[in-house]
Amino acid sequence: KRIAVLISGRGSNMLSLLKLRNESDFNGLFSLVLSNKADAKGLETARNEGIETVFIDHKAFPDRESFDREMHATLLNHKIDFVVLAGFMRILSSWFVEQWEGRMINIHPSLLPLFRGVDTHRRALEEGVRLHGCTVHYVVPELDAGPIIAQAAVPVLPDDTEENLASRVLKQEHILYAQALKMICNHTVCLEGGKVLYQKNG
Ligand code: GRF
């Protein structure tokens, strides 16, 4: 599979995914990193890792879908088969999501279906949940509502701040996302009829 990673910022999840290149039984190919922010730190990281990068400024387009159409054309030009969202902070149009149905995943920093959307760590603290975590899911048009592939949980500790809860979750994101992408590339997981299907081996 030729993989594109879409980012908007720091790119720590992207970097942890790129480490899959060191695993001999990983058969994905990271072909492109795309950002909608010129100053995304992850763009520089990707270049240092020898990955081709593209910046597409969403502000240069009159509406969401025309930006998405430009992204889609770029992905096709690079012969991308699979899209990985890693801190990509743009809501995608239904049109775009439908083009990549079953071929696009996201990581969300909460135990879905709890805390869809932004500020998940603050909301987890406010609600007083004792378990929090992250979720890898296929992307569907409804935000953070797609079929769940994998989850990891962390405890919420009594003195937690948003920052240290976020960093505890982020550590798990890095592990979980790589595991999930590897399972997909090795055909251990796929989406069929809107449901996640797990197979024993590839
Ligand atoms: C992660 O917490 C991810 O779950 C969320 O945005 C953050 C991105 O961090 N959607 P990074 O850019 O991967 O470092």
py3Dmol code that shows the C-alpha trace and the ligand (Angstrom):
import py3Dmol

protein = """\
ATOM      1  CA  LYS A   1       0.000   0.000   0.000  1.00  0.00           C
ATOM      2  CA  ARG A   2       1.172   3.522  -0.785  1.00  0.00           C
ATOM      3  CA  ILE A   3       0.348   5.553   2.309  1.00  0.00           C
ATOM      4  CA  ALA A   4      -0.188   9.291   2.783  1.00  0.00           C
ATOM      5  CA  VAL A   5      -0.115  10.797   6.267  1.00  0.00           C
ATOM      6  CA  LEU A   6      -2.140  13.987   6.750  1.00  0.00           C
ATOM      7  CA  ILE A   7      -1.008  16.339   9.497  1.00  0.00           C
ATOM      8  CA  SER A   8      -1.527  19.884  10.743  1.00  0.00           C
ATOM      9  CA  GLY A   9       1.044  20.222  13.510  1.00  0.00           C
ATOM     10  CA  ARG A  10       3.708  18.536  15.567  1.00  0.00           C
ATOM     11  CA  GLY A  11       3.568  15.168  13.819  1.00  0.00           C
ATOM     12  CA  SER A  12       4.625  12.935  16.686  1.00  0.00           C
ATOM     13  CA  ASN A  13       2.133  10.250  15.639  1.00  0.00           C
ATOM     14  CA  MET A  14       3.417  10.506  12.075  1.00  0.00           C
ATOM     15  CA  LEU A  15       6.981   9.995  13.273  1.00  0.00           C
ATOM     16  CA  SER A  16       6.035   6.951  15.310  1.00  0.00           C
ATOM     17  CA  LEU A  17       4.309   5.500  12.224  1.00  0.00           C
ATOM     18  CA  LEU A  18       7.402   6.122  10.099  1.00  0.00           C
ATOM     19  CA  LYS A  19       9.320   3.854  12.477  1.00  0.00           C
ATOM     20  CA  LEU A  20       7.335   0.970  10.986  1.00  0.00           C
ATOM     21  CA  ARG A  21       9.771   1.220   8.067  1.00  0.00           C
ATOM     22  CA  ASN A  22      12.310  -0.555  10.276  1.00  0.00           C
ATOM     23  CA  GLU A  23      10.081  -3.595  10.645  1.00  0.00           C
ATOM     24  CA  SER A  24      10.775  -6.176   7.976  1.00  0.00           C
ATOM     25  CA  ASP A  25       7.233  -7.589   8.068  1.00  0.00           C
ATOM     26  CA  PHE A  26       5.603  -4.203   7.451  1.00  0.00           C
ATOM     27  CA  ASN A  27       4.588  -3.961   3.837  1.00  0.00           C
ATOM     28  CA  GLY A  28       3.272  -0.397   3.621  1.00  0.00           C
ATOM     29  CA  LEU A  29       5.133   2.365   1.815  1.00  0.00           C
ATOM     30  CA  PHE A  30       5.072   5.899   3.198  1.00  0.00           C
ATOM     31  CA  SER A  31       4.858   7.961   0.030  1.00  0.00           C
ATOM     32  CA  LEU A  32       3.617  11.372   1.101  1.00  0.00           C
ATOM     33  CA  VAL A  33       3.062  13.647   4.076  1.00  0.00           C
ATOM     34  CA  LEU A  34       0.488  16.349   3.428  1.00  0.00           C
ATOM     35  CA  SER A  35      -0.197  19.359   5.651  1.00  0.00           C
ATOM     36  CA  ASN A  36      -2.713  22.181   5.501  1.00  0.00           C
ATOM     37  CA  LYS A  37      -0.331  24.300   7.609  1.00  0.00           C
ATOM     38  CA  ALA A  38       2.907  25.617   6.146  1.00  0.00           C
ATOM     39  CA  ASP A  39       4.569  25.810   9.548  1.00  0.00           C
ATOM     40  CA  ALA A  40       3.575  22.336  10.768  1.00  0.00           C
ATOM     41  CA  LYS A  41       6.606  21.010  12.614  1.00  0.00           C
ATOM     42  CA  GLY A  42       5.810  17.573  11.251  1.00  0.00           C
ATOM     43  CA  LEU A  43       6.611  18.710   7.700  1.00  0.00           C
ATOM     44  CA  GLU A  44      10.229  19.288   8.634  1.00  0.00           C
ATOM     45  CA  THR A  45      10.342  15.999  10.510  1.00  0.00           C
ATOM     46  CA  ALA A  46       8.996  14.193   7.443  1.00  0.00           C
ATOM     47  CA  ARG A  47      11.572  15.823   5.155  1.00  0.00           C
ATOM     48  CA  ASN A  48      14.342  14.815   7.541  1.00  0.00           C
ATOM     49  CA  GLU A  49      13.006  11.278   7.312  1.00  0.00           C
ATOM     50  CA  GLY A  50      13.260  11.460   3.517  1.00  0.00           C
ATOM     51  CA  ILE A  51       9.515  11.521   2.857  1.00  0.00           C
ATOM     52  CA  GLU A  52       8.040  13.731   0.154  1.00  0.00           C
ATOM     53  CA  THR A  53       5.890  16.518   1.597  1.00  0.00           C
ATOM     54  CA  VAL A  54       3.136  18.719   0.227  1.00  0.00           C
ATOM     55  CA  PHE A  55       1.554  21.803   1.753  1.00  0.00           C
ATOM     56  CA  ILE A  56      -1.946  22.740   0.621  1.00  0.00           C
ATOM     57  CA  ASP A  57      -3.297  25.947   2.133  1.00  0.00           C
ATOM     58  CA  HIS A  58      -6.971  25.471   2.964  1.00  0.00           C
ATOM     59  CA  LYS A  59      -7.343  29.256   3.144  1.00  0.00           C
ATOM     60  CA  ALA A  60      -6.647  29.490  -0.581  1.00  0.00           C
ATOM     61  CA  PHE A  61      -9.936  27.721  -1.377  1.00  0.00           C
ATOM     62  CA  PRO A  62     -13.446  29.196  -1.305  1.00  0.00           C
ATOM     63  CA  ASP A  63     -15.017  26.270   0.538  1.00  0.00           C
ATOM     64  CA  ARG A  64     -14.279  22.978   2.263  1.00  0.00           C
ATOM     65  CA  GLU A  65     -15.015  20.746  -0.680  1.00  0.00           C
ATOM     66  CA  SER A  66     -12.793  22.576  -3.167  1.00  0.00           C
ATOM     67  CA  PHE A  67      -9.888  22.235  -0.738  1.00  0.00           C
ATOM     68  CA  ASP A  68     -10.737  18.559  -0.358  1.00  0.00           C
ATOM     69  CA  ARG A  69     -10.844  18.125  -4.142  1.00  0.00           C
ATOM     70  CA  GLU A  70      -7.357  19.564  -4.420  1.00  0.00           C
ATOM     71  CA  MET A  71      -6.129  17.194  -1.697  1.00  0.00           C
ATOM     72  CA  HIS A  72      -7.790  14.273  -3.426  1.00  0.00           C
ATOM     73  CA  ALA A  73      -6.139  15.150  -6.761  1.00  0.00           C
ATOM     74  CA  THR A  74      -2.760  15.369  -5.021  1.00  0.00           C
ATOM     75  CA  LEU A  75      -3.276  11.972  -3.395  1.00  0.00           C
ATOM     76  CA  LEU A  76      -4.203  10.432  -6.747  1.00  0.00           C
ATOM     77  CA  ASN A  77      -1.155  12.022  -8.410  1.00  0.00           C
ATOM     78  CA  HIS A  78       0.999  10.271  -5.861  1.00  0.00           C
ATOM     79  CA  LYS A  79      -0.884   7.012  -6.449  1.00  0.00           C
ATOM     80  CA  ILE A  80      -1.910   6.847  -2.798  1.00  0.00           C
ATOM     81  CA  ASP A  81      -3.938   3.802  -1.707  1.00  0.00           C
ATOM     82  CA  PHE A  82      -4.418   4.586   1.949  1.00  0.00           C
ATOM     83  CA  VAL A  83      -4.801   7.759   4.019  1.00  0.00           C
ATOM     84  CA  VAL A  84      -3.757   8.114   7.648  1.00  0.00           C
ATOM     85  CA  LEU A  85      -4.952  11.160   9.581  1.00  0.00           C
ATOM     86  CA  ALA A  86      -2.461  12.080  12.288  1.00  0.00           C
ATOM     87  CA  GLY A  87      -3.447  15.307  13.978  1.00  0.00           C
ATOM     88  CA  PHE A  88      -5.051  16.665  10.804  1.00  0.00           C
ATOM     89  CA  MET A  89      -7.217  19.452  12.189  1.00  0.00           C
ATOM     90  CA  ARG A  90      -9.644  19.971   9.323  1.00  0.00           C
ATOM     91  CA  ILE A  91     -13.105  18.499   9.153  1.00  0.00           C
ATOM     92  CA  LEU A  92     -13.361  16.550   5.902  1.00  0.00           C
ATOM     93  CA  SER A  93     -16.305  16.881   3.514  1.00  0.00           C
ATOM     94  CA  SER A  94     -18.590  13.878   3.029  1.00  0.00           C
ATOM     95  CA  TRP A  95     -17.485  13.876  -0.593  1.00  0.00           C
ATOM     96  CA  PHE A  96     -13.836  13.366   0.373  1.00  0.00           C
ATOM     97  CA  VAL A  97     -14.630  10.779   3.023  1.00  0.00           C
ATOM     98  CA  GLU A  98     -16.661   8.784   0.517  1.00  0.00           C
ATOM     99  CA  GLN A  99     -13.735   8.714  -1.933  1.00  0.00           C
ATOM    100  CA  TRP A 100     -11.607   7.068   0.766  1.00  0.00           C
ATOM    101  CA  GLU A 101     -14.197   4.907   2.451  1.00  0.00           C
ATOM    102  CA  GLY A 102     -12.545   1.916   4.089  1.00  0.00           C
ATOM    103  CA  ARG A 103      -9.158   3.366   3.116  1.00  0.00           C
ATOM    104  CA  MET A 104      -8.755   6.145   5.674  1.00  0.00           C
ATOM    105  CA  ILE A 105      -8.133   5.959   9.405  1.00  0.00           C
ATOM    106  CA  ASN A 106      -7.833   8.455  12.236  1.00  0.00           C
ATOM    107  CA  ILE A 107      -6.554   8.453  15.789  1.00  0.00           C
ATOM    108  CA  HIS A 108      -8.646  10.258  18.346  1.00  0.00           C
ATOM    109  CA  PRO A 109      -7.444  11.068  21.863  1.00  0.00           C
ATOM    110  CA  SER A 110     -10.351   9.588  23.824  1.00  0.00           C
ATOM    111  CA  LEU A 111     -12.100   6.295  24.378  1.00  0.00           C
ATOM    112  CA  LEU A 112     -14.788   6.758  21.724  1.00  0.00           C
ATOM    113  CA  PRO A 113     -17.725   7.127  21.683  1.00  0.00           C
ATOM    114  CA  LEU A 114     -16.903   9.373  24.643  1.00  0.00           C
ATOM    115  CA  PHE A 115     -15.609  12.861  23.904  1.00  0.00           C
ATOM    116  CA  ARG A 116     -15.870  13.251  20.172  1.00  0.00           C
ATOM    117  CA  GLY A 117     -14.408  16.502  18.831  1.00  0.00           C
ATOM    118  CA  VAL A 118     -11.815  18.742  20.497  1.00  0.00           C
ATOM    119  CA  ASP A 119     -10.532  19.302  24.057  1.00  0.00           C
ATOM    120  CA  THR A 120     -10.894  15.646  24.975  1.00  0.00           C
ATOM    121  CA  HIS A 121      -8.475  15.729  27.910  1.00  0.00           C
ATOM    122  CA  ARG A 122     -10.086  18.768  29.520  1.00  0.00           C
ATOM    123  CA  ARG A 123     -13.520  17.210  29.142  1.00  0.00           C
ATOM    124  CA  ALA A 124     -12.350  13.876  30.562  1.00  0.00           C
ATOM    125  CA  LEU A 125     -11.038  15.694  33.643  1.00  0.00           C
ATOM    126  CA  GLU A 126     -14.257  17.694  33.973  1.00  0.00           C
ATOM    127  CA  GLU A 127     -16.394  14.572  33.770  1.00  0.00           C
ATOM    128  CA  GLY A 128     -14.242  12.814  36.352  1.00  0.00           C
ATOM    129  CA  VAL A 129     -13.789   9.623  34.337  1.00  0.00           C
ATOM    130  CA  ARG A 130     -11.163   7.318  35.866  1.00  0.00           C
ATOM    131  CA  LEU A 131     -10.184   5.784  32.525  1.00  0.00           C
ATOM    132  CA  HIS A 132      -9.278   7.724  29.405  1.00  0.00           C
ATOM    133  CA  GLY A 133      -7.321   6.819  26.291  1.00  0.00           C
ATOM    134  CA  CYS A 134      -7.227   6.788  22.524  1.00  0.00           C
ATOM    135  CA  THR A 135      -9.052   5.173  19.626  1.00  0.00           C
ATOM    136  CA  VAL A 136      -8.072   4.261  16.068  1.00  0.00           C
ATOM    137  CA  HIS A 137     -11.061   4.169  13.758  1.00  0.00           C
ATOM    138  CA  TYR A 138     -12.038   4.138  10.113  1.00  0.00           C
ATOM    139  CA  VAL A 139     -13.233   7.558   8.993  1.00  0.00           C
ATOM    140  CA  VAL A 140     -16.893   8.086   8.150  1.00  0.00           C
ATOM    141  CA  PRO A 141     -18.564  11.420   7.338  1.00  0.00           C
ATOM    142  CA  GLU A 142     -19.808  11.898  10.908  1.00  0.00           C
ATOM    143  CA  LEU A 143     -16.973  13.283  13.070  1.00  0.00           C
ATOM    144  CA  ASP A 144     -15.140  10.678  15.212  1.00  0.00           C
ATOM    145  CA  ALA A 145     -17.963   8.193  14.699  1.00  0.00           C
ATOM    146  CA  GLY A 146     -16.402   5.536  12.447  1.00  0.00           C
ATOM    147  CA  PRO A 147     -15.971   1.807  13.124  1.00  0.00           C
ATOM    148  CA  ILE A 148     -13.410   1.247  15.881  1.00  0.00           C
ATOM    149  CA  ILE A 149     -10.261  -0.717  15.054  1.00  0.00           C
ATOM    150  CA  ALA A 150      -8.337  -0.485  18.331  1.00  0.00           C
ATOM    151  CA  GLN A 151      -8.295   1.316  21.659  1.00  0.00           C
ATOM    152  CA  ALA A 152      -5.867   1.826  24.507  1.00  0.00           C
ATOM    153  CA  ALA A 153      -6.820   2.982  27.986  1.00  0.00           C
ATOM    154  CA  VAL A 154      -4.846   4.904  30.601  1.00  0.00           C
ATOM    155  CA  PRO A 155      -5.792   5.742  34.182  1.00  0.00           C
ATOM    156  CA  VAL A 156      -6.796   9.270  35.124  1.00  0.00           C
ATOM    157  CA  LEU A 157      -4.823  10.057  38.278  1.00  0.00           C
ATOM    158  CA  PRO A 158      -6.101  12.243  41.130  1.00  0.00           C
ATOM    159  CA  ASP A 159      -3.715  15.158  40.517  1.00  0.00           C
ATOM    160  CA  ASP A 160      -3.785  15.023  36.729  1.00  0.00           C
ATOM    161  CA  THR A 161      -3.553  18.200  34.706  1.00  0.00           C
ATOM    162  CA  GLU A 162      -4.660  18.366  31.090  1.00  0.00           C
ATOM    163  CA  GLU A 163      -0.987  18.316  30.075  1.00  0.00           C
ATOM    164  CA  ASN A 164       0.142  15.214  31.897  1.00  0.00           C
ATOM    165  CA  LEU A 165      -3.024  13.340  31.007  1.00  0.00           C
ATOM    166  CA  ALA A 166      -2.454  14.291  27.356  1.00  0.00           C
ATOM    167  CA  SER A 167       1.110  13.054  27.423  1.00  0.00           C
ATOM    168  CA  ARG A 168       0.097   9.756  29.066  1.00  0.00           C
ATOM    169  CA  VAL A 169      -2.457   9.258  26.291  1.00  0.00           C
ATOM    170  CA  LEU A 170      -0.022  10.345  23.559  1.00  0.00           C
ATOM    171  CA  LYS A 171       2.455   7.614  24.549  1.00  0.00           C
ATOM    172  CA  GLN A 172      -0.299   5.073  23.956  1.00  0.00           C
ATOM    173  CA  GLU A 173      -1.323   6.741  20.685  1.00  0.00           C
ATOM    174  CA  HIS A 174       2.165   6.188  19.313  1.00  0.00           C
ATOM    175  CA  ILE A 175       2.045   2.474  20.111  1.00  0.00           C
ATOM    176  CA  LEU A 176      -1.571   1.877  19.135  1.00  0.00           C
ATOM    177  CA  TYR A 177      -1.532   3.716  15.800  1.00  0.00           C
ATOM    178  CA  ALA A 178       1.506   1.829  14.552  1.00  0.00           C
ATOM    179  CA  GLN A 179      -0.025  -1.496  15.588  1.00  0.00           C
ATOM    180  CA  ALA A 180      -3.301  -0.673  13.852  1.00  0.00           C
ATOM    181  CA  LEU A 181      -1.689   0.489  10.611  1.00  0.00           C
ATOM    182  CA  LYS A 182       0.468  -2.609  10.540  1.00  0.00           C
ATOM    183  CA  MET A 183      -2.585  -4.829  10.965  1.00  0.00           C
ATOM    184  CA  ILE A 184      -4.300  -3.067   8.070  1.00  0.00           C
ATOM    185  CA  CYS A 185      -1.294  -3.250   5.759  1.00  0.00           C
ATOM    186  CA  ASN A 186      -0.856  -6.926   6.576  1.00  0.00           C
ATOM    187  CA  HIS A 187      -4.565  -7.560   5.924  1.00  0.00           C
ATOM    188  CA  THR A 188      -5.248  -8.620   9.495  1.00  0.00           C
ATOM    189  CA  VAL A 189      -7.949  -5.947   9.670  1.00  0.00           C
ATOM    190  CA  CYS A 190     -10.307  -4.564   7.091  1.00  0.00           C
ATOM    191  CA  LEU A 191     -13.654  -2.856   6.785  1.00  0.00           C
ATOM    192  CA  GLU A 192     -16.500  -4.899   5.357  1.00  0.00           C
ATOM    193  CA  GLY A 193     -20.114  -3.794   5.206  1.00  0.00           C
ATOM    194  CA  GLY A 194     -19.383  -0.977   7.637  1.00  0.00           C
ATOM    195  CA  LYS A 195     -17.943  -3.381  10.234  1.00  0.00           C
ATOM    196  CA  VAL A 196     -14.345  -4.011  11.249  1.00  0.00           C
ATOM    197  CA  LEU A 197     -13.292  -7.533  10.398  1.00  0.00           C
ATOM    198  CA  TYR A 198     -10.311  -9.249  12.064  1.00  0.00           C
ATOM    199  CA  GLN A 199      -8.553 -12.117  10.383  1.00  0.00           C
ATOM    200  CA  LYS A 200      -6.083 -14.532  11.930  1.00  0.00           C
ATOM    201  CA  ASN A 201      -3.348 -14.030   9.397  1.00  0.00           C
ATOM    202  CA  GLY A 202      -2.600 -12.138   6.243  1.00  0.00           C
TER     203      GLY A 202
END
"""
ligand_1 = """\
14
GRF
C -2.908 13.729 18.879
O -3.262 13.750 20.229
C -4.019 13.181 18.048
O -4.728 12.169 18.664
C -4.894 14.396 17.916
O -4.000 15.452 17.719
C -2.753 15.139 18.326
C -1.707 15.207 17.263
O -0.413 15.109 17.778
N -5.902 14.207 16.906
P 0.803 14.855 16.788
O 0.734 15.939 15.700
O 0.676 13.487 16.214
O 2.028 15.017 17.623
"""
view = py3Dmol.view(width=600, height=400)
view.addModel(protein, "pdb")
view.setStyle({"model": 0}, {"cartoon": {"style": "trace"}})
view.addModel(ligand_1, "xyz")
view.setStyle({"model": 1}, {"stick": {}})
view.zoomTo()
view.show()
